[in-house]
């Protein structure tokens, strides 16, 4: 008998749930190896049809008004795990490539043969659009890259195409985890169970760290396995139906701050099975990924999205901390009198940010349509964001005219 795959689907009032199940089964090389665990947060209009009576389906049906959020639902699903060899972690709005099950199992086995004991295949999937499908499906696999630290502290990521994927023969190392595509060993359900006290935002950064500290290694698939529906602005969401969502979200984020030691926060919570593992430490993850939660810092290597692990070229804690860049923001705002009124041939405006020691940390030249938009804006206000190990003390704007060259320089103190 083929090794079984435990397919986890947390569905919240989603009209794409049944089509997702149907496509998952239809595109599998061996649909009989699939076992579904579904937390079905539904209203009275929804039906699973014949799937509700299919022995391969383990279903927790919940009136959507009693749902406690996405992470709670994913936690409920894992209680249905029954020793399957593999697990696929999904949302409820996907389409699949032919033979997706054999492709995923083959990738995991190849990684294990190469010495990776517990690999996870994870990433954002390229998009599909239900009303146009299968037309419009993207054909390039994606990897995740650092975007920024959110105000609350967790890392935010964005997808980008995997360059040269057609020549790759194996998945590529990853820093981050995606909750809508994760394929790994079934025991992950027991090793790294979802924390039901988390709400939604910040779930994926915690899973990346928790998986890594439990000895799992993260990889992005080098081939497309499935597609994901992103354009869901009009579909029901938990936070749209539940007035108390903000309270649960705030409490969840406090929990995440302690787990990841964001801004140096001390961990005073006993997370039990929902905490970090013992195979590796939080610092081990940060060294691997080039991320420092205590400093809200990212290395230049990670910022450029070079493949992990981070190059090791430090010997002590100060050297380790010095490698991290922090997000810097400054806002340029000019008064009407700051703009030369007798010049009509600006070719560019220099914008620079400087440190306490007057070292240039950042430069951007406003020109073309971007400069025209800035000058036409009545507020003449523009925020700039970059990464640097040093903080911004002042900014400078220096107009340049095609006929008159450099004009009067404007320097102001940065507002903290």
Secondary structure, DSSP 8 states (H G I E B T S, - for coil): ----EEEEEEEES-TTHHHHHHHHHHH-S-GGGEEEEEEEEE-TT---GGGGG-TTEEEEEEEGGG---HHHHHHHHHTT----SEEEEE-S-EEE-TTHHHHHHHHHHHHHHTT-SSEEEE----B--TTTTTTT---S-EEEEEEEE-TTS-EEEEEEE-TTGGG--S-EE-S---TTEEEEETTHHHHT---TT--STTHHHHHHHHHHHTT-EEEE-SS--EEE----TTS--HHHH-TTHHHHHHHHHHHHHHHHTGGG-------GGGS--SSS-HHHHHHHHTEETTTTEEEHHHHTT--SS------SHHHHHHTEEEEEEEEEE--GGGS-TT---EEEEEEEEE-TT--EEEEEEE-HHHHHHHHHSTT-EEEEEEEESS---EEEEEEEETTTEEEEEEEEE---
